[in-house]
Amino acid sequence: MEKVKIGIIREGKIPVDKRVPLTPKKCEEAMQEFPGAEVVVQPSEVRCFTDEEYAELGIALQPDLSDCDALMGVKEVPIDQLIPDKTYFFFSHTIKKQPHNAKLLRAVLDKNITLIDYELLTNAQGQRVVAFGRYAGIVGAYNGILTYGKKWKLFDLKPAYLCHEMEDMQEEYFKVKLPPIKIAVTGGGRVAGGAMEVLDKMEIRKVSVFDYLYKQFNEPVYAQLHSGDYNNRPDVEVWDSPDFYAHPELYQSTFRKFTKVTDLLLACAYWHPRAPKLFTEEDTRQPDFKIDTIADITCDVDGSIPTTKHATTIPEPAYDYNPETGGIEPAYSRKDNITVMAVDNLPCELPRNASRDFGRNIIDYVFPQFFNKDEGGMLERATIAKGGKLTERYKYLKEYAEAATV
């Protein structure tokens, strides 16, 4: 079997990210399952798994990774830490032409680096195979409930990032005592699934969209809302999901009916910039606008949730939006404000659990490609740059990269 040496790089981006692509046990499992694989780890003082935890399982700690065939990280690699002529796996956040990463892509090309982006690793059906979405949903829903409880002085939950593992966080669920509020969860993917896991374990009952809209309950309930529940195309009577995803600009939001009955919104749905926003800032000023707490788990600034004015941080996760002035105020300032939780790196709050799930996907889907000559083309589809050039699929990034000065 062909030999492949994989190096787990030290995360260099600031603010620091404690997650890892492979935990110590996943490194051990990868080498047992794939005898041709050798995994080494660059020492790090910030990882959620210590150097000692890797060393105890016989995983080699290696400061210099220049002899590795592939290098795996999580977040963007600082330009001065990129090793020329190497193959890198990380979330590059370049495919939407994100302005802050144009220099990174330019450096990747200049240094003759092969860049494979986790976000682009898909199966034959086009579905992503590695992601942290489930944990974004889990932590985001927890933060949403925490924020609501704090706003109304109902209970005080321990922040997720102060919990060692998810099991510690789940112990906090017993503190949750909610009045008969209605919680809306948007989306149908991994993020929404993670959010609903939390609500289910808190024993908050799921109800149909119809019952959510038109019935009263004497207990807290939630409903899962899909795109067809709050968007329509004026010239078409029957909902058509493929059409919505192909032509979101032809649709209008019907979410207003939900703002009249919802107390807490957990926004988990992917949003396209051409799609309508869920509601407007003007809507928030209407007397029947009921939502007072929003967990924008997808955290698109100026995106689907117009009250998301900026991303928040893990230590200070919330702020207040004043509907009357349209301004931002400190969290929990006034009960008439809308309190917004908009942390943009939620999985970092439970890094050990999130890393275990991610590593499972890496072993199941990525490692086999190293040894089957990339059967099915998964790695090829996810390769943004190779040999100092953009690959055919990502040629549209040419001007974006060329305009940057490193």
C-alpha positions in Angstrom: 0.0 0.0 0.0 1.2 3.5 -0.8 2.6 5.5 2.1 1.1 8.9 3.0 2.4 11.0 5.9 -0.2 13.4 7.3 0.7 16.3 9.6 -1.8 17.9 12.0 -0.8 21.5 12.0 -0.9 23.9 15.0 -3.8 26.4 14.6 -2.3 29.8 14.0 -5.3 32.0 13.3 -6.2 34.7 15.9 -8.6 34.5 17.8 -7.4 31.0 18.7 -9.4 27.9 17.7 -9.0 24.9 20.0 -10.5 22.3 17.6 -8.5 19.6 15.8 -9.2 17.7 12.6 -8.1 14.4 14.3 -8.3 13.7 18.0 -5.6 11.4 19.6 -7.8 8.4 19.4 -8.8 9.2 15.8 -5.1 9.5 14.8 -4.6 6.0 16.3 -7.6 4.6 14.6 -6.6 6.1 11.2 -3.2 4.4 11.3 -4.7 1.1 12.4 -7.3 1.2 9.7 -5.0 2.4 7.0 -1.5 0.8 7.4 -0.1 3.1 4.7 -1.0 6.2 6.8 1.4 7.9 9.2 0.0 10.7 11.3 2.2 13.2 13.2 1.1 16.2 15.2 2.7 19.6 15.5 2.9 20.5 19.2 0.4 23.1 20.4 -0.4 24.8 23.6 -3.9 25.8 22.6 -5.6 22.6 21.4 -8.5 21.1 23.4 -6.4 17.9 23.3 -3.0 18.3 24.9 0.3 17.2 23.4 0.5 14.6 26.2 -2.8 13.1 25.2 -1.4 12.5 21.7 2.0 11.2 23.0 0.3 8.8 25.4 -1.2 7.0 22.4 2.1 6.9 20.6 1.3 9.7 18.2 4.6 11.4 17.2 4.9 15.1 18.1 6.9 16.8 15.3 7.5 20.6 15.2 8.7 20.6 11.6 6.1 19.2 9.2 8.0 19.9 6.0 8.4 16.2 5.3 4.6 15.5 5.3 2.6 14.7 2.2 -0.6 16.4 3.4 -1.2 18.9 6.2 -4.5 19.2 8.0 -5.8 22.1 10.0 -9.2 23.6 10.8 -9.2 27.4 10.2 -7.3 29.5 7.7 -3.5 29.2 7.9 -1.7 32.5 8.4 0.2 33.3 5.3 3.7 33.3 6.9 3.0 29.8 8.2 2.3 28.3 4.8 4.9 25.8 3.6 5.5 26.0 -0.1 4.7 23.1 -2.4 2.5 21.2 0.1 -1.0 19.9 0.1 -3.2 21.6 2.7 -6.7 20.7 4.0 -8.5 23.5 5.9 -11.6 25.8 5.7 -10.2 28.6 3.5 -13.4 30.7 3.4 -12.5 31.9 -0.1 -15.1 30.4 -2.4 -17.6 33.3 -1.9 -14.7 35.8 -2.5 -14.6 36.7 1.1 -12.5 40.0 1.0 -10.4 39.2 4.1 -9.0 36.0 2.6 -8.1 37.2 -0.9 -4.5 37.5 0.2 -4.5 34.0 1.6 -5.6 32.6 -1.8 -3.0 34.7 -3.6 -0.3 33.3 -1.3 -1.5 29.7 -1.9 -1.0 30.3 -5.6 2.3 32.0 -5.2 3.7 29.2 -3.0 2.5 26.4 -5.4 0.3 25.0 -2.7 -2.5 22.4 -3.4 -5.5 23.7 -1.4 -8.3 21.3 -0.6 -11.2 22.9 1.2 -13.2 20.8 3.7 -16.4 22.8 2.8 -16.1 21.4 -0.8 -15.7 17.7 0.0 -18.9 16.1 -1.3 -20.2 12.7 -2.2 -21.6 11.7 -5.6 -24.9 13.2 -4.6 -23.3 16.6 -3.9 -23.8 16.3 -0.1 -21.0 17.6 2.2 -19.2 14.8 4.0 -17.2 16.7 6.7 -18.7 19.6 8.7 -19.1 21.1 12.1 -22.7 22.1 11.5 -24.3 19.7 14.0 -22.3 21.3 16.8 -23.1 24.8 15.6 -26.7 23.8 16.0 -26.2 22.2 19.4 -24.3 25.1 20.9 -26.4 27.7 19.1 -29.7 26.3 20.5 -28.2 26.0 24.0 -27.0 29.6 23.7 -30.5 30.7 22.5 -32.2 29.1 25.5 -29.5 30.5 27.8 -30.1 34.0 26.4 -33.9 33.8 26.7 -33.5 32.6 30.3 -31.1 35.4 31.2 -33.3 38.0 29.4 -36.4 37.1 31.5 -34.4 36.2 34.6 -35.9 32.6 34.5 -32.6 30.6 35.0 -28.9 31.0 34.7 -27.1 28.4 32.6 -23.4 27.8 32.6 -22.0 28.9 29.3 -21.1 26.0 26.9 -17.4 27.1 26.6 -17.0 26.6 30.4 -18.2 23.0 30.1 -15.4 20.5 29.6 -17.6 18.2 27.4 -21.1 18.1 26.1 -22.1 15.8 28.9 -21.4 18.6 31.4 -23.5 21.0 29.3 -26.4 18.5 29.3 -26.4 18.6 33.1 -27.5 22.2 32.7 -30.6 21.2 30.8 -32.3 20.3 34.1 -32.3 24.0 35.1 -34.4 25.0 32.1 -37.9 25.9 33.2 -39.7 27.8 30.4 -43.2 29.3 30.3 -45.5 28.3 27.4 -43.5 30.1 24.7 -43.1 29.2 21.0 -39.7 28.5 19.5 -39.2 28.6 15.7 -36.3 26.6 14.2 -35.5 27.4 10.6 -33.7 24.9 8.3 -33.5 21.2 7.5 -29.8 20.5 7.6 -27.1 19.5 10.1 -27.4 22.8 12.0 -31.2 22.6 12.5 -30.7 18.9 13.4 -28.3 19.8 16.1 -30.6 22.5 17.5 -33.5 20.2 17.6 -31.4 17.6 19.5 -31.0 20.1 22.3 -34.7 21.1 22.4 -35.7 17.4 22.4 -33.4 16.6 25.3 -34.8 19.6 27.2 -38.2 17.9 26.6 -39.6 20.8 24.6 -42.3 19.4 22.5 -42.2 19.6 18.7 -45.5 20.5 17.0 -46.7 20.9 13.4 -46.4 24.2 11.6 -50.2 24.5 11.5 -50.6 23.9 15.2 -47.7 26.3 15.9 -49.4 29.0 14.0 -53.0 28.5 15.1 -53.1 26.7 18.5 -52.3 27.8 22.0 -50.3 25.6 24.4 -49.8 25.4 28.1 -46.2 24.3 27.7 -43.2 25.5 25.6 -43.2 24.1 22.1 -41.2 24.4 18.9 -41.7 23.9 15.2 -39.3 23.2 12.4 -39.8 25.6 9.5 -38.5 24.7 6.0 -38.0 27.2 3.2 -41.5 26.5 1.8 -43.1 27.4 5.1 -41.9 31.1 4.9 -41.3 31.8 1.2 -43.5 31.9 -1.9 -43.3 32.8 -5.5 -46.2 35.1 -6.4 -46.6 33.7 -9.9 -46.5 30.1 -8.9 -49.1 28.3 -6.7 -47.2 25.1 -5.8 -44.0 25.1 -3.8 -40.9 23.9 -5.8 -37.7 23.5 -3.8 -35.3 23.2 -6.7 -36.8 26.3 -8.3 -36.4 28.2 -5.0 -32.7 27.2 -4.7 -32.1 28.0 -8.4 -34.0 31.4 -8.4 -34.3 32.7 -4.9 -34.6 36.3 -6.1 -38.1 35.5 -7.6 -39.4 34.7 -4.1 -40.8 36.8 -1.3 -40.8 36.1 2.4 -44.0 35.1 4.2 -42.3 34.8 7.6 -44.4 37.7 8.9 -47.1 35.2 10.1 -44.5 33.6 12.3 -43.3 36.8 13.9 -46.8 37.2 15.4 -46.6 34.0 17.4 -42.9 33.3 18.0 -41.0 34.3 21.1 -37.6 32.7 20.4 -36.2 32.3 16.9 -33.3 29.8 16.3 -32.1 30.7 12.8 -30.4 27.6 11.3 -31.2 27.8 7.6 -28.7 28.4 4.9 -29.4 31.8 3.3 -28.5 32.9 -0.2 -27.8 36.6 -0.7 -30.4 36.7 -3.5 -33.1 35.2 -1.3 -35.5 37.4 0.7 -34.7 38.3 4.3 -37.1 36.7 6.8 -38.4 40.1 7.9 -37.5 43.7 7.9 -36.4 46.2 10.5 -39.7 48.0 9.9 -41.5 44.8 10.8 -39.8 44.7 14.2 -41.5 48.0 15.0 -45.0 46.7 14.5 -47.1 46.1 17.7 -47.7 42.5 16.8 -44.0 41.6 16.3 -43.6 39.1 19.1 -40.0 37.8 18.8 -37.9 39.1 21.6 -34.9 36.8 21.5 -33.0 35.6 18.4 -30.2 33.1 18.2 -28.8 33.6 14.7 -26.9 30.4 14.5 -25.9 30.8 10.9 -24.7 34.3 11.7 -24.9 36.0 8.3 -24.2 39.7 9.1 -26.8 41.7 7.2 -28.2 38.4 6.0 -31.5 36.6 6.5 -31.9 38.2 10.0 -31.8 42.0 9.6 -31.1 42.5 13.4 -27.8 40.7 13.1 -25.6 43.8 12.8 -22.4 42.1 13.8 -21.0 38.8 15.0 -20.5 38.4 18.7 -17.8 36.6 20.7 -17.9 33.5 22.9 -17.3 35.4 26.1 -19.9 38.1 25.2 -22.4 36.3 23.0 -25.4 38.7 23.0 -26.4 42.3 22.4 -29.7 44.1 22.3 -31.3 45.6 19.1 -33.6 48.5 19.8 -36.5 48.3 17.3 -37.4 52.0 17.8 -34.0 53.4 17.0 -32.5 50.6 15.0 -29.5 50.9 17.2 -27.4 48.4 19.2 -27.4 48.5 23.0 -25.8 46.3 25.7 -27.5 42.9 26.2 -30.5 42.7 28.4 -30.8 46.5 28.6 -34.6 46.7 28.0 -37.3 44.1 27.8 -38.7 45.8 24.7 -35.4 45.3 22.9 -34.7 42.2 20.8 -31.8 40.3 22.3 -29.6 38.8 19.6 -27.0 35.9 20.0 -24.8 35.9 17.0 -21.6 34.0 17.8 -19.9 33.0 14.5 -17.7 30.2 15.8 -20.1 28.2 17.9 -18.5 24.7 17.6 -15.4 26.2 19.3 -17.5 26.2 22.6 -17.5 22.4 22.7 -14.2 21.7 20.9 -13.5 18.2 22.1 -16.9 16.9 21.1 -17.0 18.8 17.8 -13.5 17.5 16.9 -14.5 13.9 17.6 -17.4 14.1 15.1 -15.3 15.9 12.6 -12.5 13.3 12.9 -15.0 10.5 12.4 -15.9 12.0 9.0 -12.3 12.5 8.0 -11.5 8.8 8.6 -14.7 7.6 7.0 -14.6 9.8 3.9 -11.3 11.4 3.3 -8.7 8.8 4.3 -10.0 6.2 1.9 -9.4 8.7 -1.0 -5.7 8.8 -0.2 -5.4 5.1 -1.0 -8.0 4.5 -3.7 -6.6 7.1 -6.1 -9.4 9.5 -5.3 -12.0 7.2 -6.6 -15.1 9.2 -7.5 -13.1 12.5 -7.6 -14.0 13.7 -4.1 -10.6 15.3 -3.5 -10.4 16.7 -7.0 -13.8 18.4 -6.7 -12.6 20.1 -3.5 -9.2 21.2 -4.8 -9.3 25.0 -5.3 -5.6 25.4 -6.3 -2.9 23.2 -7.7 0.5 23.7 -9.3 0.3 27.5 -8.8 -3.0 27.8 -10.6 -6.7 27.7 -9.8 -8.4 24.5 -10.9 -11.1 24.7 -13.6 -14.0 24.6 -11.2 -12.6 27.6 -9.3 -11.3 29.8 -12.2 -14.0 32.3 -11.2 -11.7 33.3 -8.3 -8.9 34.5 -10.6 -9.6 38.2 -10.4 -10.3 38.0 -6.7 -6.9 36.4 -6.0 -5.0 38.6 -8.5 -6.3 41.8 -7.0 -4.8 41.0 -3.6 -1.4 42.1 -2.7 0.5 39.8 -0.3 
